[in-house]
Amino acid sequence: MKIEPIRVIVTGGTFDKHYDEIKGELTFVDTHLPEILKRARVSIPVQVELNQLIDSLYMQDENRRSVLEACTRAAERRIIITHGTDTMAETARLIGTAKLDKTIVLTGAMIPYKILDSDALFNFGTAFSAVQLLPSGVYIAMNGRIFDWDKVRKNKAQGIFEEIDDKG
């Protein structure tokens, strides 16, 4: 298998939140991706692109278009997008309908990377493997599963992603 470089497009979400001790709330400072890549001992070329740091609840159409434009102009054919879980499926739909000839995997976390028992590292590792193995298309990697962009939703009551059929 030929090793292809991977681009990671950072958009924020719980994945990259920090606990601000002064304000007593979760906020954004910077992305954790360089630390994660080092900790995971990744040995293939990875380009990290900071697109935005936003809670996905506040994502608007222009924010999603910015992510799509980053995917379109990326030289890499294999892309991971770190994204907030609340509207991840909406962004995946926008990118999926663009029908780019690339493998794009969105992932995120229910608990911030820096907090004990976070799912961020596991979800990122799943996405990292998936982006190398899957054919062109758009996918979501969460909860140890890979979902097609048009057959997934977040079950907010259970805090997991689940497959949906064509009827929704």
DOVEX-149954 format. One record per residue: residue number from 1; x, y, z of N, C-alpha, C in turn. Coordinates in Angstrom, 1 decimal, always signed. Atoms other than C-alpha are relative to their C-alpha. Example, Ala and Ser with C-alpha at 12.3 -4.5 7.8 and 13.67 -1.06 7.14 Angstrom:
<pt 1, <+0.9, -1.2, +0.0>, <+12.3, -4.5, +7.8>, <+0.9, +1.2, +0.0>>,
<pt 2, <-0.9, -1.1, +0.0>, <+13.7, -1.1, +7.1>, <-0.8, +1.1, +0.8>>,
END
This chain:
<pt 1, <+0.8, -1.2, +0.0>, <+0.0, +0.0, +0.0>, <+0.9, +1.2, +0.0>>,
<pt 2, <-0.8, -1.3, +0.1>, <+1.4, +3.4, -1.0>, <-0.5, +0.9, +1.1>>,
<pt 3, <+0.3, -1.0, -1.1>, <+1.6, +5.9, +1.8>, <-0.2, +1.3, -0.6>>,
<pt 4, <+0.4, -1.3, +0.5>, <-0.2, +9.0, +0.9>, <+0.0, +1.0, +1.2>>,
<pt 5, <+0.1, -1.0, -1.1>, <+0.1, +12.3, +2.9>, <-1.4, +0.3, +0.4>>,
<pt 6, <+1.3, -0.3, -0.5>, <-2.8, +13.3, +5.0>, <-0.1, +1.4, +0.5>>,
<pt 7, <+0.3, -1.3, -0.5>, <-4.3, +16.7, +5.7>, <-1.0, -0.1, +1.1>>,
<pt 8, <+0.9, -0.1, -1.1>, <-6.0, +17.4, +9.0>, <-0.5, +1.4, +0.0>>,
<pt 9, <+0.6, -1.3, -0.1>, <-8.4, +20.3, +8.9>, <-0.7, +0.1, +1.3>>,
<pt 10, <+0.5, -0.2, -1.3>, <-9.2, +21.6, +12.3>, <-1.1, +1.1, +0.0>>,
<pt 11, <+1.0, -0.9, +0.0>, <-12.5, +23.3, +12.9>, <-0.5, +0.4, +1.5>>,
<pt 12, <+0.4, -0.2, -1.4>, <-12.8, +23.2, +16.7>, <-0.8, -1.1, +0.6>>,
<pt 13, <+0.9, +1.0, -0.7>, <-15.6, +21.5, +18.6>, <+0.6, -0.4, +1.4>>,
<pt 14, <-0.4, +0.5, -1.4>, <-15.3, +19.8, +22.0>, <+1.4, -0.6, -0.1>>,
<pt 15, <-1.3, +0.6, +0.2>, <-12.2, +18.0, +20.6>, <+1.1, +0.9, +0.5>>,
<pt 16, <-1.1, -0.9, -0.3>, <-10.0, +21.1, +21.0>, <-0.3, +1.0, +1.1>>,
<pt 17, <+0.3, -0.9, -1.1>, <-11.6, +22.8, +24.0>, <+1.0, -0.2, +1.1>>,
<pt 18, <-0.9, -0.1, -1.2>, <-9.5, +23.8, +27.0>, <-0.9, +0.4, +1.2>>,
<pt 19, <+0.7, -0.6, -1.1>, <-10.8, +24.4, +30.5>, <+0.7, +1.2, +0.5>>,
<pt 20, <-0.5, -1.3, -0.5>, <-10.3, +28.0, +31.5>, <-0.3, +0.1, +1.4>>,
<pt 21, <+0.2, -0.1, -1.4>, <-9.8, +28.1, +35.2>, <-0.5, +1.3, +0.5>>,
<pt 22, <+0.4, -1.3, -0.4>, <-10.3, +31.8, +35.5>, <-1.5, +0.2, -0.3>>,
<pt 23, <+1.4, -0.2, +0.4>, <-13.6, +31.9, +33.6>, <-0.9, -1.2, +0.4>>,
<pt 24, <+0.8, +1.2, -0.5>, <-14.7, +28.4, +34.8>, <-0.8, -0.6, -1.1>>,
<pt 25, <+0.8, +0.6, +1.1>, <-15.7, +27.3, +31.3>, <+1.0, -0.6, -1.0>>,
<pt 26, <-0.8, +0.6, +1.1>, <-14.5, +25.4, +28.2>, <+0.1, +1.1, -1.1>>,
<pt 27, <-0.3, -1.0, +1.1>, <-12.9, +27.7, +25.6>, <+1.0, -0.5, -0.9>>,
<pt 28, <-1.1, +0.3, +0.9>, <-10.5, +27.6, +22.7>, <+1.2, +0.8, +0.2>>,
<pt 29, <-1.3, -0.6, +0.0>, <-6.8, +28.4, +22.8>, <+0.7, -0.3, -1.3>>,
<pt 30, <-0.7, +0.5, +1.2>, <-5.3, +26.3, +20.0>, <-0.4, -1.4, -0.2>>,
<pt 31, <+0.3, +1.4, +0.3>, <-5.5, +22.9, +18.5>, <+0.9, -0.9, +0.8>>,
<pt 32, <-0.9, +1.0, -0.7>, <-4.2, +19.8, +20.3>, <+0.6, -1.0, -1.0>>,
<pt 33, <-0.4, +0.9, +1.0>, <-3.4, +18.1, +17.0>, <+1.5, -0.2, +0.0>>,
<pt 34, <-1.4, +0.3, -0.1>, <+0.4, +18.6, +17.1>, <+0.4, -1.0, +1.1>>,
<pt 35, <-0.3, +0.8, -1.1>, <+0.5, +17.0, +20.5>, <-0.5, -1.4, -0.2>>,
<pt 36, <+0.6, +1.3, +0.2>, <-1.8, +14.1, +19.5>, <+0.8, -0.7, -1.0>>,
<pt 37, <-0.9, +0.6, +1.0>, <+0.3, +13.4, +16.4>, <+1.3, -0.5, +0.6>>,
<pt 38, <-1.2, +0.4, -0.7>, <+3.4, +13.3, +18.5>, <-0.2, -1.2, +0.9>>,
<pt 39, <+0.3, +1.0, -1.0>, <+1.8, +11.2, +21.2>, <-0.3, -1.3, -0.7>>,
<pt 40, <+0.4, +1.2, +0.7>, <+0.5, +8.7, +18.6>, <+1.2, -0.5, -0.8>>,
<pt 41, <-1.2, +0.4, +0.7>, <+4.0, +8.5, +17.0>, <-0.3, -0.2, -1.5>>,
<pt 42, <+0.3, +0.1, +1.5>, <+2.6, +9.1, +13.5>, <+1.2, +0.2, -0.8>>,
<pt 43, <-1.3, +0.0, +0.7>, <+5.3, +8.4, +11.0>, <-0.3, +0.3, -1.5>>,
<pt 44, <+0.2, -0.3, +1.4>, <+3.6, +9.4, +7.7>, <-0.2, +1.5, -0.1>>,
<pt 45, <+0.2, -1.5, +0.1>, <+3.4, +13.0, +6.4>, <-1.4, +0.5, +0.3>>,
<pt 46, <+1.3, -0.6, -0.3>, <+0.6, +15.0, +7.9>, <+0.2, +1.5, +0.0>>,
<pt 47, <+0.1, -1.4, +0.0>, <-0.3, +18.6, +7.3>, <-1.2, +0.5, +0.8>>,
<pt 48, <+1.1, -0.5, -0.9>, <-2.4, +20.3, +10.0>, <-0.3, +1.4, -0.5>>,
<pt 49, <+0.5, -1.3, +0.4>, <-4.5, +23.2, +8.8>, <-1.1, +0.5, +1.0>>,
<pt 50, <+1.0, -0.6, -0.9>, <-6.3, +25.4, +11.3>, <-0.9, +0.8, -0.8>>,
<pt 51, <+1.1, -0.7, +0.8>, <-9.5, +26.4, +9.5>, <-0.7, +1.0, +0.9>>,
<pt 52, <+0.7, -0.8, -0.9>, <-11.3, +27.7, +12.5>, <-0.1, -0.7, +1.4>>,
<pt 53, <+0.2, +0.6, -1.3>, <-11.9, +27.1, +16.2>, <-1.4, +0.5, +0.5>>,
<pt 54, <+1.3, -0.5, -0.3>, <-15.6, +27.2, +16.8>, <-0.8, -1.2, +0.6>>,
<pt 55, <+0.9, +1.1, -0.5>, <-18.2, +25.2, +18.8>, <-1.0, -0.2, -1.2>>,
<pt 56, <+0.8, +0.2, +1.2>, <-20.3, +23.5, +16.1>, <-1.4, +0.4, +0.1>>,
<pt 57, <+1.3, -0.5, -0.2>, <-23.5, +24.7, +17.6>, <-0.1, +1.4, -0.6>>,
<pt 58, <-0.1, -1.4, +0.5>, <-22.4, +28.2, +16.4>, <+0.4, +0.0, -1.5>>,
<pt 59, <-0.4, +0.0, +1.4>, <-21.4, +27.0, +12.9>, <-1.2, +0.5, -0.9>>,
<pt 60, <+1.0, -0.5, +1.0>, <-23.2, +28.8, +10.1>, <+0.4, -0.5, -1.4>>,
<pt 61, <-0.3, +0.5, +1.4>, <-23.3, +28.1, +6.3>, <+1.4, +0.5, -0.4>>,
<pt 62, <-1.3, -0.5, +0.4>, <-20.2, +30.3, +5.8>, <+1.1, -0.8, +0.6>>,
<pt 63, <-1.1, +0.9, -0.6>, <-18.2, +28.2, +8.3>, <+0.1, -1.3, -0.7>>,
<pt 64, <+0.0, +1.3, +0.8>, <-19.2, +25.0, +6.5>, <+0.6, +0.2, -1.3>>,
<pt 65, <-0.6, -0.2, +1.3>, <-18.3, +26.5, +3.2>, <+1.5, +0.2, +0.1>>,
<pt 66, <-1.4, -0.1, -0.2>, <-14.9, +27.4, +4.5>, <+0.7, -1.4, +0.1>>,
<pt 67, <-0.5, +1.4, -0.1>, <-14.4, +23.7, +5.4>, <+0.0, -0.6, -1.3>>,
<pt 68, <+0.1, +0.6, +1.3>, <-15.6, +22.6, +2.0>, <+1.1, +0.6, -0.9>>,
<pt 69, <-1.0, -0.6, +0.8>, <-13.3, +25.1, +0.3>, <+1.4, -0.5, +0.3>>,
<pt 70, <-1.3, +0.6, -0.5>, <-10.3, +23.8, +2.4>, <+0.2, -1.4, -0.6>>,
<pt 71, <-0.1, +1.3, +0.6>, <-11.1, +20.3, +1.2>, <+0.2, +0.0, -1.5>>,
<pt 72, <-0.1, -0.2, +1.5>, <-11.4, +21.4, -2.4>, <+1.4, +0.3, -0.4>>,
<pt 73, <-1.3, -0.5, +0.4>, <-8.1, +23.2, -2.5>, <+1.2, -0.8, +0.5>>,
<pt 74, <-1.1, +0.9, -0.6>, <-6.1, +20.6, -0.5>, <+0.6, -0.8, -1.1>>,
<pt 75, <-0.7, +0.8, +1.0>, <-3.5, +18.9, -2.6>, <-0.1, -1.5, +0.4>>,
<pt 76, <+0.1, +1.4, -0.5>, <-3.9, +15.8, -0.4>, <-1.4, -0.6, -0.4>>,
<pt 77, <+1.2, +0.7, +0.3>, <-6.5, +13.2, -1.4>, <-0.6, -0.7, +1.2>>,
<pt 78, <+0.5, +0.6, -1.3>, <-6.9, +12.0, +2.2>, <+0.0, +1.1, +1.0>>,
<pt 79, <+0.3, -1.1, -0.8>, <-8.4, +14.4, +4.6>, <-0.8, -0.4, +1.3>>,
<pt 80, <+0.8, +0.1, -1.3>, <-9.5, +14.3, +8.3>, <-0.4, +1.4, +0.4>>,
<pt 81, <+0.5, -1.3, -0.5>, <-11.7, +17.0, +9.7>, <-0.4, -0.2, +1.4>>,
<pt 82, <+0.4, +0.1, -1.3>, <-11.9, +17.5, +13.4>, <-1.1, +1.0, +0.1>>,
<pt 83, <+1.2, -0.8, +0.1>, <-15.3, +18.9, +14.1>, <-0.9, -0.2, +1.3>>,
<pt 84, <+1.0, +0.2, -1.1>, <-17.9, +19.5, +16.9>, <-1.0, -1.0, -0.4>>,
<pt 85, <+0.9, +1.1, +0.3>, <-20.3, +16.6, +17.2>, <-1.4, +0.5, -0.3>>,
<pt 86, <+1.5, -0.4, +0.1>, <-23.6, +18.6, +17.3>, <-0.4, +0.2, -1.4>>,
<pt 87, <+0.4, -0.2, +1.4>, <-23.5, +19.6, +13.6>, <+1.0, -0.6, -1.0>>,
<pt 88, <-0.9, +0.7, +0.9>, <-20.9, +17.3, +12.2>, <-0.7, -0.6, -1.2>>,
<pt 89, <+0.7, +0.7, +1.1>, <-23.4, +15.4, +10.1>, <-0.5, +1.1, -1.1>>,
<pt 90, <+0.3, -1.1, +0.9>, <-24.5, +18.8, +8.5>, <+1.1, +0.3, -0.9>>,
<pt 91, <-1.2, -0.3, +0.8>, <-21.0, +19.6, +7.4>, <+0.4, -1.2, -0.9>>,
<pt 92, <-0.3, +1.2, +0.8>, <-20.5, +16.0, +6.2>, <-0.9, +0.0, -1.2>>,
<pt 93, <+0.9, +0.0, +1.2>, <-23.6, +16.4, +4.0>, <+0.4, +1.0, -1.0>>,
<pt 94, <-0.5, -1.0, +1.0>, <-22.3, +19.6, +2.4>, <+1.1, -0.5, -0.8>>,
<pt 95, <-1.2, +0.5, +0.7>, <-19.0, +18.0, +1.6>, <-0.4, -1.2, -0.8>>,
<pt 96, <+0.4, +1.2, +0.8>, <-20.6, +14.8, +0.5>, <-0.7, +0.3, -1.3>>,
<pt 97, <+0.7, -0.4, +1.2>, <-22.9, +16.5, -2.0>, <+0.9, +0.6, -1.0>>,
<pt 98, <-1.0, -0.6, +0.9>, <-19.8, +18.2, -3.5>, <+0.7, -1.0, -0.9>>,
<pt 99, <-0.5, +1.1, +0.8>, <-18.7, +14.8, -4.7>, <+1.5, +0.2, -0.4>>,
<pt 100, <-1.5, -0.2, +0.3>, <-14.9, +15.5, -4.4>, <+0.6, -1.4, -0.2>>,
<pt 101, <-0.7, +1.3, +0.2>, <-12.6, +12.7, -5.6>, <+1.1, -0.1, +1.1>>,
<pt 102, <-1.0, +0.1, -1.1>, <-11.0, +12.4, -2.1>, <-0.7, -0.8, +1.1>>,
<pt 103, <+0.5, +0.7, -1.1>, <-11.4, +10.4, +1.0>, <+0.0, +0.9, +1.2>>,
<pt 104, <+0.1, -1.0, -1.1>, <-12.6, +12.7, +3.8>, <-0.8, -0.7, +1.2>>,
<pt 105, <+0.5, +0.6, -1.2>, <-13.3, +11.5, +7.4>, <-0.1, +1.1, +1.0>>,
<pt 106, <+0.2, -1.0, -1.1>, <-14.9, +13.8, +10.0>, <+0.0, -0.8, +1.3>>,
<pt 107, <+0.1, +0.6, -1.4>, <-14.4, +13.0, +13.7>, <+0.0, +1.1, +1.0>>,
<pt 108, <+0.1, -0.9, -1.1>, <-14.7, +14.7, +17.0>, <+0.1, -0.7, +1.3>>,
<pt 109, <+0.0, +0.6, -1.3>, <-15.2, +14.1, +20.7>, <-1.2, +0.5, +0.8>>,
<pt 110, <+1.1, -0.4, -0.9>, <-17.9, +14.1, +23.3>, <+0.6, +0.7, +1.3>>,
<pt 111, <-0.7, -0.5, -1.2>, <-15.3, +14.9, +26.0>, <+1.4, +0.6, -0.5>>,
<pt 112, <-1.3, -0.6, +0.6>, <-12.3, +17.3, +25.3>, <+1.2, -0.8, +0.2>>,
<pt 113, <-1.3, +0.8, +0.0>, <-8.9, +15.8, +24.6>, <+0.7, +0.1, +1.3>>,
<pt 114, <-0.8, -0.2, -1.2>, <-7.4, +17.3, +27.7>, <-0.7, -0.5, +1.3>>,
<pt 115, <+0.7, +0.4, -1.2>, <-10.0, +15.9, +30.1>, <+0.0, -1.6, +0.1>>,
<pt 116, <-0.1, +1.5, -0.3>, <-9.7, +12.4, +31.7>, <-1.2, -0.7, -0.6>>,
<pt 117, <+1.0, +0.8, +0.6>, <-11.7, +9.7, +29.9>, <-0.5, +0.6, -1.3>>,
<pt 118, <+0.4, -0.5, +1.3>, <-11.8, +11.7, +26.6>, <+0.0, -1.1, -1.0>>,
<pt 119, <+0.0, +0.9, +1.1>, <-12.8, +9.8, +23.5>, <+0.7, +0.6, -1.2>>,
<pt 120, <-0.7, -0.7, +1.1>, <-10.8, +12.3, +21.3>, <+1.1, -0.9, -0.6>>,
<pt 121, <-1.1, +0.7, +0.5>, <-7.7, +10.2, +20.9>, <-0.4, -1.3, -0.7>>,
<pt 122, <+0.5, +1.2, +0.6>, <-9.6, +7.0, +20.1>, <-0.7, +0.3, -1.3>>,
<pt 123, <+0.7, -0.4, +1.2>, <-11.9, +8.7, +17.6>, <+1.0, +0.5, -1.1>>,
<pt 124, <-1.0, -0.4, +1.0>, <-8.9, +10.4, +15.9>, <+0.7, -1.2, -0.6>>,
<pt 125, <-0.7, +1.2, +0.5>, <-7.1, +7.1, +15.7>, <-0.8, -0.8, -1.0>>,
<pt 126, <+0.9, +0.7, +0.9>, <-10.1, +5.5, +14.1>, <-0.1, +0.7, -1.3>>,
<pt 127, <+0.1, -0.9, +1.2>, <-10.4, +8.4, +11.6>, <+1.3, -0.1, -0.8>>,
<pt 128, <-1.4, +0.0, +0.6>, <-6.6, +8.2, +10.9>, <+0.1, -1.3, -0.8>>,
<pt 129, <+0.0, +1.3, +0.7>, <-6.9, +4.5, +10.0>, <-1.0, +0.0, -1.2>>,
<pt 130, <+1.0, +0.1, +1.0>, <-10.1, +4.9, +8.1>, <+0.3, +0.8, -1.3>>,
<pt 131, <-0.3, -0.9, +1.1>, <-8.9, +7.8, +5.9>, <+1.1, -0.7, -0.9>>,
<pt 132, <-1.0, +0.7, +0.8>, <-6.0, +5.5, +4.7>, <-0.6, -1.2, -0.7>>,
<pt 133, <+0.5, +1.2, +0.5>, <-8.2, +2.5, +4.0>, <-1.3, +0.1, -0.9>>,
<pt 134, <+1.3, -0.2, +0.8>, <-11.5, +3.8, +2.6>, <+0.1, +0.5, -1.4>>,
<pt 135, <+0.0, -0.6, +1.4>, <-12.3, +4.6, -1.0>, <-0.4, +1.5, +0.1>>,
<pt 136, <+0.4, -1.3, +0.1>, <-13.1, +8.1, -2.1>, <-1.4, +0.1, +0.5>>,
<pt 137, <+1.3, -0.2, -0.6>, <-16.1, +9.5, -0.2>, <+0.1, +0.8, +1.2>>,
<pt 138, <+0.1, -0.8, -1.2>, <-17.2, +11.3, +2.9>, <-0.5, -0.9, +1.1>>,
<pt 139, <+0.3, +0.9, -1.1>, <-17.4, +9.5, +6.2>, <+0.0, +0.7, +1.4>>,
<pt 140, <-0.1, -0.4, -1.4>, <-17.9, +10.1, +10.0>, <+0.5, -1.2, +0.8>>,
<pt 141, <-0.6, +1.0, -0.9>, <-15.7, +8.2, +12.5>, <-0.3, +0.4, +1.4>>,
<pt 142, <+0.3, -0.3, -1.4>, <-17.2, +8.2, +15.9>, <-0.4, -1.3, +0.7>>,
<pt 143, <+0.5, +1.2, -0.8>, <-17.8, +5.6, +18.7>, <+0.5, -1.3, -0.5>>,
<pt 144, <-0.5, +1.2, +0.5>, <-15.6, +3.0, +17.1>, <-0.7, -0.5, -1.3>>,
<pt 145, <+0.7, +0.4, +1.3>, <-17.7, +3.0, +13.9>, <+0.3, +1.0, -1.1>>,
<pt 146, <-0.1, -0.8, +1.2>, <-17.5, +4.4, +10.4>, <-1.3, +0.1, -0.6>>,
<pt 147, <+1.3, -0.2, +0.6>, <-20.6, +5.9, +8.9>, <+0.1, +0.8, -1.3>>,
<pt 148, <+0.1, -0.8, +1.2>, <-21.4, +7.1, +5.4>, <-0.7, +1.3, +0.3>>,
<pt 149, <+0.5, -1.3, -0.3>, <-22.1, +10.8, +5.3>, <-1.5, +0.2, -0.1>>,
<pt 150, <+1.4, -0.2, +0.2>, <-25.7, +10.4, +4.2>, <-0.9, -1.0, +0.8>>,
<pt 151, <+0.7, +1.1, -0.7>, <-26.6, +7.6, +6.6>, <+0.3, +0.1, +1.5>>,
<pt 152, <-0.4, -0.1, -1.4>, <-25.7, +9.0, +10.0>, <-0.7, +1.2, +0.7>>,
<pt 153, <+0.4, -1.1, -0.8>, <-27.0, +11.2, +12.8>, <+0.5, -0.1, +1.4>>,
<pt 154, <-0.4, +0.1, -1.4>, <-26.1, +12.1, +16.3>, <-1.2, -0.2, +0.9>>,
<pt 155, <+1.1, +0.3, -0.9>, <-28.4, +10.6, +18.9>, <+0.4, +0.8, +1.3>>,
<pt 156, <-0.3, -0.8, -1.1>, <-28.3, +13.4, +21.4>, <-0.4, -0.5, +1.4>>,
<pt 157, <+0.5, +0.6, -1.3>, <-30.2, +11.5, +24.1>, <+1.0, -1.0, +0.5>>,
<pt 158, <-0.9, +1.0, -0.4>, <-27.7, +8.7, +24.1>, <+1.5, +0.4, -0.1>>,
<pt 159, <-1.3, -0.5, +0.1>, <-24.6, +10.7, +23.2>, <+0.9, -0.8, -0.9>>,
<pt 160, <-0.8, +0.8, +0.9>, <-23.6, +8.5, +20.3>, <-0.5, +0.3, -1.5>>,
<pt 161, <+0.4, -0.1, +1.4>, <-23.7, +8.5, +16.5>, <-0.6, -1.4, -0.4>>,
<pt 162, <+0.7, +1.2, +0.4>, <-26.0, +6.0, +14.8>, <-0.3, +0.1, -1.5>>,
<pt 163, <+0.3, +0.1, +1.4>, <-26.8, +4.8, +11.3>, <-1.5, +0.2, -0.2>>,
<pt 164, <+1.4, -0.2, +0.4>, <-30.1, +5.9, +9.7>, <-0.2, -0.6, -1.3>>,
<pt 165, <+0.4, +0.5, +1.3>, <-31.9, +4.4, +6.8>, <-0.4, +1.1, -0.9>>,
<pt 166, <+0.3, -1.1, +1.0>, <-32.9, +6.3, +3.7>, <-1.2, +0.8, +0.4>>,
<pt 167, <+1.2, -0.7, -0.4>, <-36.2, +7.2, +5.3>, <+0.2, +0.9, +1.2>>,
<pt 168, <-0.4, -0.9, -1.1>, <-34.4, +9.0, +8.2>, <-0.4, -0.5, +1.3>>,
END
